[in-house]
Amino acid sequence: MQYIIVGGSAAAISAVESIRSLDRDSRIDLFSDEETPLFSRVLLPYYVAEELSKPLLNFRPADFFETNRVTPHLGVKVTSLNGATKTVKTSDGNTYTFDKLLLATGGRAIVPPIPGVDKEGISTLKTMADAEKIYHMQGKRAVVIGAGSIGVEACISLTRRGIKATLLEQLGQVMPTVFDAEAAQIVRKRIEDLGIEVFTGEKALKFTGDKRVTGVVTDNREIPCDMVVLSVGVRPQTELAVQAGLTLGDMKGIRVDETMQTSTADIYAAGDVAETHDIARNTWFLNAIWPCAFEQGHFAGLNMAGQKTLYPGSYRRNSIGNFIGIPAISMGVTHAESCAMTSDEDEFREIRVRTKDAYKKLVLRNGRVIGAILVGQTQKAGLMSILLRKQVNVADSIPMLMSDRLNFMDLLPILRRNADQFSEPEYKELMDTGL
């Protein structure tokens, strides 16, 4: 068996581990157009903040490839993929054949077409090269465009380095795809308490300066700066998939089945490039986050190595607490109206509880948890995640779930009533650990 893995981050490494758990001898070639291996993208803001050195960004040991008998081709880009002949061509002029191939090409940071975006001092934050560029930038003022998770973390990272940072978001709140307006208000207050200037509902129109950026012009003001970090989202890197004629989904990710296989036999996809079934939304979705990439790579690797294992589906979850100084987690659907089109017969409910120091929200569809937001008190996030993942009906248990005194014993009736939705090992683990 000859395996080829295109990509070198979470999904790719997870797939290697799964393959090797079943197949110790077959050849694995891994291609990554990035030259720095085995680093965690989610830790890049800590590197920018000068809080973690480069070796501490690694999520696997330096001898990972050697230990797992993987031939790495770092800094080598796969330029073409032919599913009929089962071959790939690479940027160094070589051709390789495969029996099973995984596309774990991830996403590419979006660079918005704003006049002046090519000036010096402007960078995205997606790759190690991006982080290095930002790390070595000189200046006293920065503007971060885009107030998603990466944008917020980048802004705080620069602030920790003594750089005066401004966060700019064209939508009406910070972290608009992660939190609702009430949770976003709490998060924004925390960000501003760190000395960060926040402007929402404003769009960047152009960058000023000659060769190097000196300011950002919005529809309301001009913000002087020495550097700009772009964090307006990522786009799945599907060029190879398109070239090979693979089916893409509505969100322009590579559509995969429950075994993580694409529309072409023996070609699989996982991670930020893969469009999978979303448990919370009950539809196909692109959940481009690190935990989902690891999960999908694991299932892809098992199936590539011949052990048919069905992926149960993905759902989005985000945590920002380490940076803003208060625990804040969201999962699944955070705005009921964002998925209300699934069926006219579906009934959606949003339940909120706000206290001085905490905020909790549940989103239900037909009595089942499809989303949650926890700010300030996140101890029961694991429980909410299980209820969401297993689509347990909690319609008659809402007061208990929203209570600050919720404990595992309160949940036993719900879990026992829905024991058939858990595998025997899952149910036993729940009973043994008490969440």
VENURFEN-V603013 format. One record per backbone hydrogen bond with DSSP energy under -0.5 kcal/mol. CO is the residue of the C=O (numbers start at 0). NH is the residue of the N-H. E is the energy in kcal/mol with one decimal. If there is no record, write none. Layout:
((CO;NH;E) (CO;NH;E))
This chain:
((0;2;-0.5) (0;26;-1.0) (1;98;-3.2) (1;99;-1.8) (2;28;-2.3) (3;101;-2.4) (4;6;-0.8) (4;30;-2.8) (5;103;-2.8) (7;37;-0.6) (8;12;-2.7) (9;13;-2.4) (10;14;-2.0) (11;15;-2.0) (12;16;-2.0) (13;17;-2.0) (14;18;-2.7) (15;19;-2.6) (16;20;-1.2) (17;21;-0.6) (18;21;-1.5) (18;22;-3.2) (26;2;-2.8) (27;70;-2.9) (28;4;-2.7) (29;72;-3.0) (30;6;-3.4) (31;74;-2.2) (31;75;-1.4) (33;74;-1.0) (34;36;-0.7) (37;58;-2.0) (37;59;-0.7) (38;40;-0.6) (39;42;-1.2) (40;43;-1.5) (42;45;-1.0) (42;46;-1.3) (43;47;-2.5) (44;48;-1.9) (45;50;-2.8) (45;51;-1.1) (46;49;-1.5) (52;55;-0.9) (53;56;-1.8) (54;57;-1.1) (56;39;-2.4) (60;63;-1.8) (62;66;-3.1) (63;67;-2.2) (64;69;-2.9) (65;68;-1.2) (68;27;-0.6) (69;71;-0.9) (70;29;-2.4) (72;31;-2.1) (72;75;-1.0) (74;76;-0.5) (76;78;-0.6) (76;90;-2.6) (79;88;-1.9) (80;82;-0.5) (81;85;-0.9) (81;86;-1.7) (85;97;-1.9) (86;81;-2.7) (87;95;-2.6) (88;78;-2.3) (88;79;-1.5) (89;92;-2.0) (93;89;-2.2) (95;87;-2.5) (99;3;-2.1) (100;267;-3.3) (101;5;-3.0) (101;103;-0.8) (102;269;-1.9) (105;236;-2.7) (107;234;-2.7) (109;111;-0.7) (109;231;-0.5) (111;113;-2.4) (113;116;-2.0) (114;206;-2.5) (115;118;-1.8) (118;121;-0.9) (119;212;-2.5) (120;227;-2.8) (122;229;-2.9) (126;130;-2.2) (127;131;-2.7) (128;132;-2.1) (129;133;-2.5) (130;134;-2.8) (131;135;-1.8) (133;136;-1.2) (139;163;-2.6) (140;225;-2.8) (140;226;-1.1) (141;165;-2.0) (142;144;-0.6) (142;228;-2.3) (143;145;-0.7) (143;167;-2.9) (144;230;-3.0) (146;174;-3.0) (147;151;-2.7) (148;152;-2.5) (149;153;-2.7) (150;154;-2.3) (151;155;-2.2) (152;156;-2.5) (153;157;-2.3) (154;158;-1.9) (155;159;-2.3) (156;160;-0.8) (157;160;-0.6) (157;162;-2.2) (158;161;-2.0) (162;164;-0.6) (163;141;-2.7) (164;196;-1.8) (165;143;-3.1) (165;167;-0.5) (166;198;-2.9) (167;145;-3.5) (168;200;-1.1) (168;201;-1.7) (170;200;-2.7) (172;175;-0.5) (174;177;-1.3) (174;178;-2.5) (179;183;-2.6) (180;184;-1.7) (181;185;-1.4) (182;186;-2.3) (183;187;-3.0) (184;188;-2.0) (185;189;-1.7) (186;190;-2.4) (187;191;-2.8) (188;192;-2.0) (189;193;-0.8) (190;193;-0.9) (190;195;-1.3) (191;194;-2.0) (196;166;-3.4) (198;168;-2.6) (202;218;-0.8) (204;114;-0.7) (205;216;-2.9) (207;213;-2.3) (207;214;-0.9) (210;119;-2.3) (213;224;-1.9) (214;207;-2.4) (215;217;-0.5) (215;222;-3.1) (216;204;-3.6) (216;205;-1.4) (220;217;-3.4) (221;223;-0.6) (222;215;-2.4) (226;142;-1.9) (227;122;-2.2) (227;229;-0.5) (228;144;-2.8) (228;230;-0.5) (229;124;-0.7) (230;147;-0.6) (232;109;-2.8) (234;107;-3.2) (235;237;-1.3) (237;241;-2.9) (238;242;-2.3) (239;243;-2.0) (240;245;-2.7) (241;244;-1.2) (246;254;-2.0) (248;251;-1.7) (252;248;-2.8) (252;254;-0.6) (253;274;-3.1) (256;259;-1.9) (257;310;-3.6) (259;268;-2.1) (260;256;-2.3) (263;266;-1.7) (265;100;-2.4) (265;267;-0.5) (266;261;-3.1) (267;102;-3.1) (270;273;-2.0) (272;253;-3.2) (273;275;-0.6) (274;255;-1.6) (275;284;-2.8) (276;278;-0.6) (276;313;-2.5) (277;281;-1.9) (277;282;-0.9) (282;277;-3.6) (284;275;-1.9) (284;286;-0.7) (285;287;-1.1) (286;288;-1.9) (288;292;-1.9) (289;293;-2.0) (290;294;-2.2) (291;295;-2.9) (292;296;-2.4) (293;297;-2.1) (294;298;-2.1) (295;299;-2.7) (296;300;-2.6) (297;301;-1.9) (298;302;-2.1) (299;303;-2.5) (300;304;-1.8) (301;306;-2.5) (302;305;-1.2) (305;307;-1.0) (313;278;-2.6) (315;331;-3.5) (317;329;-2.3) (319;322;-1.4) (319;323;-1.4) (320;324;-1.6) (326;375;-3.3) (327;319;-2.0) (327;320;-0.6) (328;373;-2.9) (329;317;-2.5) (330;371;-2.1) (334;337;-1.9) (335;338;-1.6) (338;341;-1.7) (339;342;-0.6) (342;345;-1.1) (345;347;-0.5) (346;365;-3.1) (348;363;-2.8) (350;361;-2.4) (352;359;-2.5) (357;354;-2.7) (358;374;-2.9) (359;352;-2.5) (360;372;-2.3) (361;350;-2.5) (362;369;-3.1) (362;370;-1.3) (363;348;-2.1) (364;367;-1.7) (366;393;-2.8) (367;364;-2.5) (369;332;-2.8) (370;362;-2.7) (371;330;-2.2) (372;360;-2.4) (373;328;-2.9) (374;358;-2.5) (374;376;-0.6) (377;380;-1.9) (379;383;-2.3) (380;384;-2.3) (381;385;-1.8) (382;386;-2.5) (383;387;-2.3) (384;388;-3.0) (385;389;-2.4) (386;391;-1.9) (387;390;-0.9) (391;368;-1.0) (391;393;-0.6) (393;396;-2.5) (394;397;-0.5) (396;400;-2.3) (397;401;-2.1) (398;402;-0.5) (399;402;-1.0) (402;405;-1.1) (406;409;-0.9) (406;410;-0.8) (407;410;-1.2) (407;411;-0.8) (408;411;-0.7) (410;414;-2.7) (411;415;-2.9) (412;416;-2.1) (413;417;-1.3) (415;418;-1.2) (417;420;-2.1) (418;421;-1.5) (422;426;-2.7) (423;427;-2.4) (424;428;-2.4) (425;429;-2.2) (426;430;-2.3) (427;431;-2.5) (428;432;-2.6) (429;433;-2.1))
